[in-house]
């Protein structure tokens, strides 16, 4: 079974210049199983320089998000909303993509749950909050604006729909020729 001490030892050795192959041989000679060694290296590669405590938190949040997605797929939008609300309120990204989970996904899925349960205003609030996620997520903003334009149109909030449609058109500057 891998331990935090094993992870830290591998990180220290790699940092000091020991190559992976030599380190694997050394660990095997000291009784570590090949699967433990592989899992340890995978964790280090996946989570880079973050601590075990942070990686545990990310793993817990990822598991929470899986539960929420399953609930939504089972037709339980209220359960999905209950599960995701605490995650959606965070101001900072959950982990650091690609390692982290992503506030955009949390809020998008929460909007799905609210929309399916007929709470369109709540869906709009969570989609609007996606536009506040730090700059690295801006590539998704056209999708968020499109969804908000359609949602606000359904709600009869035409000025808001027009505002998001205009934002979408501004961001979508290179559509396929046949679309233009």
N, C-alpha and C positions, 0 to 999 in steps of 0.2 A: 504494500500500500504506500502510495506516495505521501510525503509529508512536506510541510513548509520548509523544514530544514533541507530536504533534498532539493527542492526548487531553488532555494537560496544558494546552496552549494554549487549547483549546476550554473546558475547565473554568474557566481563569483569566478568559477573556473573558466567559463567562456569569455568573460570580461578580461581575465588575465592572459588570454591567448591560447588556451588549450582547445584543440579542435574537437568537434563533436565525436568523431570516431574513437579517438583516444579516450575521451571521457566515458563513452559508452562501455568500452572494454574495462576500464577501471571500475565502473559501477557494477558491471556483471561479476567481476572478480571479488567484489565486496558483498555479493549476495542479493543484489537488486535484480528483479525479474525483467526480462526484455519488455514486457507490456508496461510495467511501472516506469521504466526508463522512457519509453515512447510517449506515454501519457504526460510525463513531466516535461519533455521537450516540446510536446504539442501545446501544453499550457503556457510555457514560456514564449513560444512563437506567437500564440494567439493573443496573449495578454501583455506581451512586451515587458515594459518596466513597471507595470502597476503592481501593487502589493497583493498578497493573498487575500487580505481583508476586502480590498476593492474588487478583486476577481470574484470572491464569494458573493458580494452584493450584486454584481452584474449578473451572475448565474441565477440568483434568487429572483431578480427582476425579470430575467428572460423566462424563467419558469412561470412567473405570474402572468406574463404576457401570453404564453402558450395557453394557460388556463382560460384567459379571457377570450382568446380567439376560438377555442373549442366551444365555449359557452355561446358565442355569437353564431357559430356554425350550427349549433344545436337549436337555434331559435330562441335563445335566452338573452335578449339585449339588456334587460335590467341587471342580470348577473354580470354581464360584461362591463357595464357602467360601474357597478359596485367594485369590481376588481381593479379597473383601470383608473378610476378617479384619483387615488393617491399618487400614482405615477405621473398623471397628466399635470399635476399642480407644481411639479418641480420646475425651477427656473433654469437649471443647468441641464445639459445633455446627460443622458444616462450612459455612463462610460464615455468612450470616445470612438465614434464610428471609424473603422468598421468593427471595432471591438464591442462597442456599446449597442444598445438596443434601438435607441432613437425616439426622441420625443415626437417627431413627426408621425411615426407609425402609431404610437400610443394615442395621440390626439385624433388621427385619421380614423382609427378603429373605434374610438369612443364616439366620434361623430356618426359612424355607421350604426352603432348601437342606439344612439338617440334618434337617428332618422328612422330606424326600423320600429322603434317604439312610439313614433309619432311626435317626438319632442324636437321639432325642427329648429326652434330657437336655440336649444342647447347644442344641437349639432352644429349650427352656425358659429356659436361661441367657440367651440373647440377647433373648428377649421380656421377661424380668424386667429386663434392663438398660434396656429402653425406658422403664420406669417411673422411671428416674433422670434422664431428659432434662429440661433446664430447663423452667420453668413454661409457656412458650409452646406446648409440645406436649401439654399436659394434655387437650386436646379429644379426643385419640386414645386416652387411657387406657381408656375403656370397651371399645374394640375389643381392646386388648391384654389386659385382664382376661378378656374373653370367650374369646379364643383360648387364654389360659393355663388357664382353667377346663376347656375341652374337652381340651386337651393333657394336663393332669395327670390328668383322668379316664381317658383312654386309657392312661396309664402306670400306673394303679392307685394313684395318689397322691391319694386321696380328700380328706384334710384340706387339701392345697394347692388342690385344685379347689374345695372349699367356700369357702376363704378368698378366692379370686379371684371366685367367683360372688357372694359377699357384697359385695366391693368394687365389682363391676359394678352390682349392685342399688342400692348407695348412690349411685353416680354417675349412674345412669340414672333421673333423678327425674321425667321428663316423657315417658313412652312414649305412643304413640297410644292412645286410649281402648279400642279393641278388643283391644289387647295386655294392658292391665291386667286 
